[in-house]
Amino acid sequence: MPQSILIKNGRVIDPGQNMDRITNLLIENGRITAYDMQPTGREREIEAEGKIVVPGLIDLHVHLREPGGEEDETIQTGAAAAINGGYTSIACIPNTKPPIDSPSSVEFVQDQATRADMCNVYVVGTISKGREGKELSEMGFLFKSGVVGFSDDGSEVENAELMRRAFEYAKMFNLPIMAHPEDKNLANQGVMNEGTTSIRLGIRGIPAVAEEIMIARDIMLAEYTKGRLHVMHVSTAKGVELVRQAKKRGIDVTAEVTPHHLTLSEELLETFDSNLKMSPPLRSRADIEACREGLLDGTIDCIATDHAPHAMEKKLREIDHAPFGVTGLETALGVIATYLIEPGILTWSMAIEKMACAPAKILNLKKGTLAIGADADVTIIDPKLRWKVDPKEFRSKSTNSAYLGKELVGRPVCVIVQGRVRLERR
């Protein structure tokens, strides 16, 4: 049974309640039960003076690799990495081996997450059987098994008719189609963003239009079917504008951006560091500015890590042959605090809205709030704590971070999941 906890003197920020004030927060039986309570001696007291107390962070785009990629990550290590980064809930993407395209595969992940007993782990089911883009998965059965969305992430569904049917089925369950926008033919085995930098480096490029053309198509299908579209990892200026115009037309579309697409540009590939190889690739500085503007004006709804771990030996290959992807769960909060909050681009309230409240709404989760009666998923952040990204401190099985050796500010110091303390950093 979770114990009673009194978090004292913290700055509680909950955008869902329009709350930003110094107060005490009481947790009982795994739920938020009161504010402004004084200690009675029966609670465990956690001093949060100078700290920020927020709804537990939620990441709706995480690759846990299990089953089939346990050399890169497992559900246990991925959940531990989430806790280390301040996340109390994550949604795992189904591009495993085999893919999560059946009720039994959903139940496997759920069982492993229960055994891990760390953060809340939700499951995204596939759009197509085997992620092959040829036949719809049994979406109704997946829904009954508890999936929170449908995606073939890592592959776009190229068949527009199949994608149309997916929207129509998902609409019956009020679940989003989470689209990976990339035309594989246009991407054409590219490695980095196509432009003057790729030409100068002699590296095959991936044009921005490979992303944008699929965002446009999926928006049109969502408009036609009146389905729910969630655009994953938007990275280009025109992609942001396509989403912006779709929202103005009343189309049910949401979008996410990653910390690395908000902070890192294509020129960094001059080092040929394979940890900077990701899909979509790092884009131009103009694209970064457009993504930031989209985040500020509400075009982009949330920040998601696209946590994509790979074993060290895989990333040590030449950049042409190394796999795409970077880890993100353990650095996202620090990256956002350092590069967006410290310079005054985002406020803490805006960041928490994008990293907790909005993801909960997109996935229909009863999370992302510190309202009375809500699940006691709480992250306590030290906004002034400076720390260096050291792979030895990672809980993930992989260390392919784009921020290794960087000094960041802002870090979770306590994480509570359903009333149980899962992290205390002293």
Disulfide bonds with the S-S distance in Angstrom:
none
